[in-house]
Amino acid sequence: MIRFLLRIIGLFCLAAAFILVIYDGTKSIAANTVFMTSVRDLWQLINGASLAKMQPLLQPYAGGLLWDPGAVAILSAPSWAMLGGFGILCILLGRKRKPLIGYAR
């Protein structure tokens, strides 16, 4: 059951990443410049209040290093790359095991 859920989540993430690639591509063609939607922009669009609450939550840990180089780098990454990477990871974790060679089951 968990493998099934991981594969479904992975497929939805890959589909969303593909949609974001198409969105960024059409916007880049229309503007005649390269445009990439960052994770921060996507999160702000979906739920901006939770994004505003994240910085005070992460700032006190590790002397502020958890927020400034860590979370800021993740939030500035392209959203299609993050969703695609997460989708691939979920699909790989949810795949069926290969049968063992030479062992009878």
Secondary structure as UniProt FT lines:
FT   HELIX           2..31
FT   HELIX           39..58
FT   TURN            59..60
FT   HELIX           61..64
FT   HELIX           66..71
FT   HELIX           72..75
FT   HELIX           79..93
FT   TURN            101..102
//
